[in-house]
């Protein structure tokens, strides 16, 4: 996607800037590539620096309730120190490494309702000109995808995904927010669990996985929380259905005195459920897919267009 914008601080006749990102989704900790294209106006200008800022739409809880806004989580200076001549053109190619904790907003090509983007800031004529916003997609690391696929095979369903401002106590979290992927329980756990929230905190050596279970109302038990660390090299030789089923059993045991469920059949066979890709596709289409033992869509993900709602600047697609 390309957005072309007049540098507002310089008025009519000033240079324009557009940012072009390479197509395709990027991995957390991976490389985001593209170029910033500047076109000169009616006069020459000195471009001091060109900076990229990664932003995410994040929810915040406070005494008055909840609110949403854009939060910056990385900045990169990608160019500068050149003169942009009258009606001249200049390209600034860039390759920037995403933080390992960058949220996942795409699964098997389908959006999860998490909004990420790049803002381009140009320092010119003694002023900083912000704007030029371009969304980008991030797909899960192999370990993240394996865990989500296992939940799907075990019959859990996708409810929603969001970003929460704040820090998970006792974790190695680096960003000012964390991602929660909310899933509804498989039938075997539905008498005790209302939902499970999954958070991935990736780092160069692996991923910390935080699971929080919300028990059925009236149980009198606080939310159960478990943490698990998995190395990137463990993905290929791990039976993830068995591992994830063990994690869930550990959470559900907190509520074993409530409800009437006894014993669980986890369905470890890989052909037993709907894949997470089919689950998210169903969610995006707004379908209520009732498949026992499969990943079922519980609500429709937000439209990508909502990302631009409330944005102060109007961008014109080039």
TORTI-960795 format. One record per residue (C-alpha): residue number from 1; residue in three letters; chain; y, x, z. Coordinates in pm, whole numbers, plus 50000, padded with zeros to 5 digits. Each point is the difference from the previous one (the first is absolute). Last residue first. Example, Ala and Ser with C-alpha at 12.3 -4.5 7.8 and 13.67 -1.06 7.14 Angstrom:
2
resi,resn,chain,c2,c1,c3
2,SER,A,49894,51367,50714
1,ALA,A,49656,49863,50066
This chain:
318
resi,resn,chain,c2,c1,c3
318,UNK,A,50740,49902,49536
317,UNK,A,49970,49741,50272
316,UNK,A,50332,49930,50167
315,UNK,A,50014,50044,50370
314,UNK,A,50209,49781,50225
313,UNK,A,50083,50152,50335
312,UNK,A,49989,49840,50341
311,UNK,A,49629,49935,50014
310,UNK,A,49941,49670,50178
309,UNK,A,49702,49911,49786
308,UNK,A,49887,50299,49797
307,UNK,A,49657,50021,50162
306,UNK,A,49951,49626,49952
305,UNK,A,49934,50077,49634
304,UNK,A,49669,50163,50095
303,UNK,A,49871,49655,50097
302,UNK,A,49858,49978,50347
301,UNK,A,49623,49993,50048
300,UNK,A,49827,49662,50013
299,UNK,A,49801,49915,50308
298,UNK,A,49646,50010,50129
297,UNK,A,49826,50179,49713
296,UNK,A,49629,50042,50064
295,UNK,A,49810,50330,50020
294,UNK,A,49639,49892,49975
293,UNK,A,49714,49914,50234
292,UNK,A,50048,49626,49946
291,UNK,A,50212,49944,49690
290,UNK,A,50272,49737,50025
289,UNK,A,50268,50109,49752
288,UNK,A,50331,49830,50069
287,UNK,A,50200,50115,49700
286,UNK,A,50369,50096,50007
285,UNK,A,49973,50224,49695
284,UNK,A,50108,50304,50200
283,UNK,A,49753,49912,50272
282,UNK,A,49715,49969,49752
281,UNK,A,50085,50339,49854
280,UNK,A,50007,50139,50354
279,UNK,A,49650,49873,50071
278,UNK,A,49860,50106,49664
277,UNK,A,50123,50355,50065
276,UNK,A,49872,49982,50357
275,UNK,A,49651,49949,49860
274,UNK,A,49821,49668,50051
273,UNK,A,49692,50018,50217
272,UNK,A,49628,50069,50027
271,UNK,A,49950,50247,49715
270,UNK,A,50074,50307,50211
269,UNK,A,49720,49916,50241
268,UNK,A,50110,50043,50363
267,UNK,A,49998,49627,50067
266,UNK,A,50135,50015,50354
265,UNK,A,49768,49757,50170
264,UNK,A,50131,49942,50345
263,UNK,A,49847,49902,50334
262,UNK,A,50128,49729,50230
261,UNK,A,50301,49780,49929
260,UNK,A,50093,49737,50259
259,UNK,A,50362,50064,50089
258,UNK,A,50122,50221,50279
257,UNK,A,49808,50247,50213
256,UNK,A,49963,50240,49709
255,UNK,A,50380,50031,49957
254,UNK,A,50033,50371,50062
253,UNK,A,49674,50041,49809
252,UNK,A,50190,49895,49688
251,UNK,A,50181,50333,49983
250,UNK,A,49684,50210,50027
249,UNK,A,49820,49771,49759
248,UNK,A,50288,50050,49756
247,UNK,A,49970,50378,50014
246,UNK,A,49624,49982,49960
245,UNK,A,50036,49775,49694
244,UNK,A,50247,50256,49859
243,UNK,A,49745,50281,50033
242,UNK,A,49707,49800,49863
241,UNK,A,50195,49875,49698
240,UNK,A,50147,50348,49952
239,UNK,A,49669,50176,49953
238,UNK,A,50155,50348,49979
237,UNK,A,49918,50281,49755
236,UNK,A,50287,49966,49749
235,UNK,A,50282,49932,50244
234,UNK,A,49947,50272,50258
233,UNK,A,50207,50267,49822
232,UNK,A,50328,49820,50065
231,UNK,A,49929,50022,50372
230,UNK,A,49979,49684,50212
229,UNK,A,50166,49937,50336
228,UNK,A,49944,49669,50181
227,UNK,A,50223,49803,50235
226,UNK,A,49919,49673,50178
225,UNK,A,50224,49726,50137
224,UNK,A,49903,49672,50164
223,UNK,A,50268,49734,50042
222,UNK,A,50017,49881,50359
221,UNK,A,49719,49780,50137
220,UNK,A,50062,49655,50152
219,UNK,A,49780,49842,49734
218,UNK,A,50236,49704,49963
217,UNK,A,50079,50066,49639
216,UNK,A,49745,50186,49792
215,UNK,A,50029,50375,50016
214,UNK,A,50247,50214,49803
213,UNK,A,49832,50326,49909
212,UNK,A,50189,50323,49939
211,UNK,A,49848,50273,49786
210,UNK,A,50171,50339,49960
209,UNK,A,49858,50235,49739
208,UNK,A,50110,50364,50015
207,UNK,A,49952,50155,49657
206,UNK,A,49894,50342,49879
205,UNK,A,50097,50365,50002
204,UNK,A,50333,49978,49816
203,UNK,A,50115,49693,50195
202,UNK,A,49942,49625,49967
201,UNK,A,50096,49740,50258
200,UNK,A,49818,49685,49885
199,UNK,A,50060,49674,50189
198,UNK,A,49757,49706,50002
197,UNK,A,50082,49676,50180
196,UNK,A,49701,49781,50087
195,UNK,A,50023,49622,50020
194,UNK,A,49916,49695,50212
193,UNK,A,49691,50152,50158
192,UNK,A,49748,49836,50233
191,UNK,A,49845,49702,49820
190,UNK,A,50082,50149,49658
189,UNK,A,49789,50311,50058
188,UNK,A,49686,49913,49803
187,UNK,A,50210,49801,49751
186,UNK,A,50188,50315,49893
185,UNK,A,50337,50042,50164
184,UNK,A,50340,49966,49834
183,UNK,A,50179,50316,49889
182,UNK,A,50350,50130,50070
181,UNK,A,50101,50328,49839
180,UNK,A,50265,50157,50223
179,UNK,A,50215,50286,49876
178,UNK,A,50200,50226,50228
177,UNK,A,50370,50074,50046
176,UNK,A,50226,50294,50088
175,UNK,A,49761,50240,49821
174,UNK,A,49809,50277,50179
173,UNK,A,49718,49823,50189
172,UNK,A,49768,50234,50192
171,UNK,A,49893,49718,50227
170,UNK,A,50034,49960,50377
169,UNK,A,50238,49707,49974
168,UNK,A,50027,49840,49657
167,UNK,A,50364,50041,49894
166,UNK,A,50259,49748,49885
165,UNK,A,50112,49795,49703
164,UNK,A,49711,49795,49863
163,UNK,A,49892,49997,49635
162,UNK,A,49804,49706,49864
161,UNK,A,49665,49891,49861
160,UNK,A,49845,49654,49984
159,UNK,A,49685,49795,50061
158,UNK,A,49718,50185,49823
157,UNK,A,49653,49877,50092
156,UNK,A,49701,50147,50182
155,UNK,A,49650,49942,49866
154,UNK,A,49833,50333,50076
153,UNK,A,50035,50110,49637
152,UNK,A,50374,49943,50022
151,UNK,A,50033,50199,50322
150,UNK,A,49802,50277,49832
149,UNK,A,50233,49997,49698
148,UNK,A,50296,50042,50235
147,UNK,A,49838,50300,50169
146,UNK,A,49904,50162,49668
145,UNK,A,50349,49945,49856
144,UNK,A,50160,50174,50296
143,UNK,A,49752,50288,49978
142,UNK,A,50060,50041,49627
141,UNK,A,50380,50000,50044
140,UNK,A,50163,49669,49927
139,UNK,A,50232,49921,49708
138,UNK,A,50378,50042,50007
137,UNK,A,50228,49825,49752
136,UNK,A,50367,50068,49923
135,UNK,A,50317,49791,49999
134,UNK,A,50320,50139,49842
133,UNK,A,50347,49970,50152
132,UNK,A,50310,50153,49845
131,UNK,A,50247,49972,50287
130,UNK,A,50188,50264,50186
129,UNK,A,50311,50187,49882
128,UNK,A,50111,50278,50228
127,UNK,A,50359,50113,49950
126,UNK,A,50177,50331,49939
125,UNK,A,50011,49956,49623
124,UNK,A,49624,49959,49985
123,UNK,A,49718,49986,50254
122,UNK,A,49726,49785,49840
121,UNK,A,49757,49797,50211
120,UNK,A,49689,49853,49842
119,UNK,A,49811,49736,50195
118,UNK,A,49622,49995,49973
117,UNK,A,49793,49697,50098
116,UNK,A,49736,49847,50220
115,UNK,A,49931,49628,50064
114,UNK,A,49672,49898,50163
113,UNK,A,49872,49664,49867
112,UNK,A,49646,50124,49941
111,UNK,A,50032,50039,49622
110,UNK,A,49687,50001,49778
109,UNK,A,49891,50303,49794
108,UNK,A,49680,50058,50196
107,UNK,A,50206,50003,50320
106,UNK,A,50376,50050,49987
105,UNK,A,50259,50033,50275
104,UNK,A,49854,50283,50209
103,UNK,A,50249,50134,50250
102,UNK,A,50118,50364,49988
101,UNK,A,49838,50168,50301
100,UNK,A,49914,50317,49808
99,UNK,A,50364,50042,49907
98,UNK,A,50051,49997,49622
97,UNK,A,50035,50332,49819
96,UNK,A,50285,50021,49751
95,UNK,A,49991,50102,49634
94,UNK,A,50332,49977,49820
93,UNK,A,50156,50025,49656
92,UNK,A,50382,50002,49991
91,UNK,A,50127,49904,49655
90,UNK,A,50353,50050,49870
89,UNK,A,50198,49822,49733
88,UNK,A,50351,50067,49867
87,UNK,A,50260,49734,49921
86,UNK,A,50260,50224,50169
85,UNK,A,49820,50286,50171
84,UNK,A,49781,49982,50307
83,UNK,A,50055,50322,50193
82,UNK,A,49717,50137,50210
81,UNK,A,49929,50080,50365
80,UNK,A,49748,49725,50052
79,UNK,A,49628,49932,50015
78,UNK,A,49702,49852,50185
77,UNK,A,50123,49968,50359
76,UNK,A,49724,49803,50171
75,UNK,A,50024,49733,50270
74,UNK,A,49722,49818,50188
73,UNK,A,49951,49690,50219
72,UNK,A,50310,49787,49936
71,UNK,A,49978,49650,50148
70,UNK,A,50092,49684,49809
69,UNK,A,50040,49681,50200
68,UNK,A,49818,49712,50161
67,UNK,A,50071,49799,50314
66,UNK,A,49804,49849,50287
65,UNK,A,50106,49815,50314
64,UNK,A,50319,50021,50205
63,UNK,A,49841,50233,50254
62,UNK,A,49877,50240,49734
61,UNK,A,49717,50039,49751
60,UNK,A,50053,50203,49683
59,UNK,A,49840,49949,49659
58,UNK,A,50020,50272,49737
57,UNK,A,50090,50017,49630
56,UNK,A,49936,50357,49901
55,UNK,A,50224,50280,49875
54,UNK,A,49946,50338,49836
53,UNK,A,50324,50189,49935
52,UNK,A,50051,50221,49697
51,UNK,A,50296,50239,49990
50,UNK,A,50208,50138,49713
49,UNK,A,50254,50263,50094
48,UNK,A,50349,50131,49926
47,UNK,A,50043,49842,49658
46,UNK,A,50329,50129,49861
45,UNK,A,50157,49747,49764
44,UNK,A,50127,49999,49641
43,UNK,A,50196,49701,49873
42,UNK,A,49943,49689,49785
41,UNK,A,49647,49954,50126
40,UNK,A,49705,50236,50027
39,UNK,A,49640,49878,50007
38,UNK,A,49771,50087,50290
37,UNK,A,49622,49966,49991
36,UNK,A,49798,50044,50317
35,UNK,A,49641,50095,49933
34,UNK,A,49651,49905,50109
33,UNK,A,49713,50105,50222
32,UNK,A,49867,49884,50336
31,UNK,A,49739,50243,50131
30,UNK,A,49731,49914,50253
29,UNK,A,50002,49990,50381
28,UNK,A,49928,49629,49979
27,UNK,A,49853,49946,49652
26,UNK,A,50216,49901,49702
25,UNK,A,49975,49688,49783
24,UNK,A,50058,50016,49626
23,UNK,A,50297,50067,49776
22,UNK,A,50229,50299,50033
21,UNK,A,50333,49900,50147
20,UNK,A,50324,49977,49801
19,UNK,A,50334,50011,50180
18,UNK,A,50322,49901,49829
17,UNK,A,50351,50131,50045
16,UNK,A,50332,49918,49832
15,UNK,A,50313,50211,49971
14,UNK,A,50353,49865,50048
13,UNK,A,50193,49802,49742
12,UNK,A,50039,49701,50227
11,UNK,A,50007,50097,50366
10,UNK,A,49924,50335,50162
9,UNK,A,49861,49877,50333
8,UNK,A,49788,49745,49814
7,UNK,A,49780,50251,49820
6,UNK,A,49894,49767,49721
5,UNK,A,49636,49902,50027
4,UNK,A,49691,50013,49785
3,UNK,A,49676,49880,50152
2,UNK,A,49663,50097,49857
1,UNK,A,49654,49870,50089
